[in-house]
Amino acid sequence: MKKHTLLQITTRSFLIILVVVLIPWTVLFYFQIRSAIYHTVDEYLDNRKFEIIRETTHNPALLNIYSGRKTDFELKPVASQEAASIKDKHSDTQVFEPLEQELEPYRKLETTFSHANQPYKLTIFASLTDSRKLLSILLRGVIILFTTLMVVLLIINRLVLQRVWRPFHATLQKIHSYRLDSDASVVFEDTRIHEFSELHEALSQWMSQAHQTYQQQKQFTENASHELQTPLAIARNQIELLIEDPLLSTSQANSLQLVEQSLSRMSRLNKTLLLLAKIDNKQFPVIEAVDVVSLTRRLLDELSEVTSYKELTIQVEVSGVMIVAMNPDLAEIFFGNLIRNAIFHNIRQGYLNISFNSHQFHIENSGIAYHQDPVRLFERFAKGSETVSSGLGLSLVQSIGKLYGFTIQYTVRESTHQIDVSL
Amino acid sequence: MKILIVEDQLQMVDTLTTYLERSGYVCEVATNYEKAEEKIAVYTYDCILLDISLPGGNGLNLLTLLRKQRTNTGVIILSAKDSVDDRITGLQQGADDYLPKPFHLSELNARLQALFRRLKFEGNHSVCFENMEIDIESQKVHINATELVLTKKEYELLLFFASNPERVLSKTALAEHIWGDNSDQSDSFDFLYSQIKNLRRKLSEASALFTIHAVYGLGYKLFRE
């Protein structure tokens, strides 16, 4: 959904209201004024008609003087049939004004009357020019008034909105910079606006609750670690004491071995799950510039005996310095797990290629063909094939990658496994 | 050698005392902060195994107390927390080593020996077993004065065996010793087996008076022939 600012929305409503209300009103106003003007002009024409008829009745000689002359009326004798067809009629017309050299709007009245059994046709004219001018001045005034009103309203709206919402924006800024892991609560500025002060109260309450929950969860992580590790330690150490017993039978020894290995697997799982929880809780605040190239070389060196044991061909291609700002311990886990993963899930006499540039880490190794969705391998406890591993190695990679916003892409083509990490 | 175990979990205390006494150490126990404080003030120990979270106080404060006494006591922190912060603070305040729980007793033993070598036998950085001498400083191994050429992991394994002579070392303890937290890889046991095979061959070629024996499927043991 497209988002609009509050200002856009209110401005738009104002405009719609103005258009919907003012345009019909203006049109209506125009026609009303116009009809009032016509009414007055028509009345004038009617009065003039009576005036002319009265004048000519008193002084019939005028009939001859007026006939054929054009003043503000035309008078001409007509046949009685034609006179019968003429009814009193007001209409618009245009008359050529010699002074202005153009056609001007006029109103005319056509009527008939008889004098001494001779019917006459009388057409009376009245200029509309002044009325039209008046109308257009009125209309212009109205439009100017409305436009000014609109502009002023929009400006006031804008100013008021900015003023009224300023504390809100300050609050928003504070929420944006709030970090659950470091800030207990936030002090919002005082506001006279009731809604905002309620919002501040609710936010403060929510923040301190969230922070408290977060602290409890963090505490739980540590407690869980403590509570589980000690019994695990006791169980494992007791078995260590037991296996030194020279009187152990083979079957007892085999059982002990199974118990011992399960316990050690359990403690590794516990450790890794706690580590995942810590990463997800962002409990690794220290950040340093980590040189990935030298880190990789060191990790490969540490693993050199395994790689030679598996007879792997290793190639490292460096086409740029890769420095990442991240927690050094997490960097070691992240790249260590990727490299160990590529070594331990490799085949005998396989290969391992690593290449870098400033923002990309590419690791490619031979392995067993894998036909499921490679994304599944990053899920917790997902298993490739046979394995005694915790199934959490790549989950750790995933979590750390997520923490620092890396893009991790896993592709499997036949028996070639590739992982690309983009910063 | 006298060791003070500062630990509130009684079962843990029992396990540790049994193991350490079998190895010939003299053990004393403090199960809370006050007792530990008292014992440290009155007696002198060669080493203190210190749990940080104690009833009655933070174990790290005991380190300050120890430093004031200026004795030559080694401290190994045994913590269930395994947090980087604790590790750093602990080592900064004068602890010598940090071992997160759960640990292998054989690992603890190896660390204790390394600690004593550093504290007590200055100038004598070597571990001997039968006709073998391991020089910790130069990381060189001699059998009958002839140098035994080993890879890094083989060396680490042999030193671990020599620190725990005639004890059964479980495969997981060995794997964790050389791999640390990353011993959960699919073929770390295969790799371990190949390393031990190589070690055996090298030892017999150098006519060592001992070898590495497999004990059932459980683990391995340094064995006098």
Interface residues (C-beta under 8 A of the other chain):
Chain A: E222 S225 H226 E227 Q229 T230 L232 A233 I234 R236 N237 Q238 I239 E240 L241 I243 E244 L248 T250 A253 N254 L256 Q257 E260 Q261 L263 S264 R265 S267 R268 K271 E305 V306 Y309 D329 G336 R340 F344 H345 E386 T387 V388 S389 S390 G393
Chain B: Q9 Q11 M12 T15 L16 T18 Y19 R22 S53 A80 K81 D82 S83 V84 P100 K101 P102 F103 H104 L105 S106 T151 K152 K153 R167 V168 S170 K171 T172 A173 E176 D181 N182 S183 D184 Q185 S186 D187 S188 F189 F191 S194 Q195 V215 Y216 G217 L218 G219
